[in-house]
Amino acid sequence: MPARAETPAVYYSWRSLTVEPSDCMAQARSALSDQRLFDIQTIDNSVSGRTETATAVIVCLEQGLENSTLMVVVSSLDDEAAIALRDALKDSL
């Protein structure tokens, strides 16, 4: 019998920021750190980290020289934990 796993829920949020993409990345790293995520990694235009129950990725999309679109994505098997983390990250940004 094949192994089966429960599919995690994915929650996301978008926000437009009047900052340069490099500043967007700095804010993203700071937000993940402020929420005590670990294994924080930066790859290209995204920053990711984990808690014991969730994984979060923040992507900064360049929208001109001084504007960025920020996307927060949180995935977890625990819906309440995912929504709480997403909302905390939104408040931090």
N, C-alpha and C positions, 0 to 999 in steps of 0.2 A: 504494500500500500504506500503511495507517495506521501511524503511529509507535507503537512499543511500548516500554514501560519496565518494568524489574523492580520488583516490589512490595516496599517495605521491610518488614522485620520490625518488630513492635511488642512491646515488653516493658513490663510494668507491675508496680507494687508498691503495697500499701496499708499505712497505719500510722495508729493512733489516737494522738493527742497530747493531753496535758493542758495545753494552752496556748490563749490567746485567738486568734481567727483572725488578728488583726493581727500577733501574734508568730509565728504559723505562716508568714505571708507573709515576714516578715523572715528567718526561718530558711531558707526556700526560696531567697530571693535570695542569701543567704550561701552556701548549698550550691552553687548554680550558679556563683557567683564563685570559690569554693574549688577547683572542678574546672576552672577556666579556660575556661568557656564564654563566648562572645561574643554580641553582639546580644541581651543580656538585656532582656526586655520584661515589664512587668507590666500585665495587663489584668484588671480586676475581681478575682476570687479566684484567678488563676493567674499563674505566672511561667514564662517560657520562655527558652531560650537554645540556642546551637548550638556544636558543635565542627566540625572539618573533615569528620567522617564521620557525625555523628549530630545529632538534634534532641531536646531534652528539654523536657517540660512538667511542672510541679509545680502541682497544684490543691489548695487548702485549702478544705475544706468545713466550715462551722460546724455544730457538734453541741452547741448550748447556749452559754452565755456563756464558759465556760472550757475548752471541749473542741473539738478539731478532728480531722477525718479528713483525712489527707494522702495524695494519690495521686501517684505518680511514674510518668510515661510516657516511654519512650525509643524512638525510631524510627531505624532505620539500615539501609542495604543490607549492612552488615558486622555479622553476628550477634555476633561476639566483642566488637567495640567497643561495641555496644549493651548487652550484658549487663554488661560491665566498667563502663560509665558508670552504668547503673542501680544496680549494687551499690555503687559509690563514692558516689553520691548518697544511697542508703539509709544508708550509714555516716556521712555528714555530717549527717544529720537527727536 
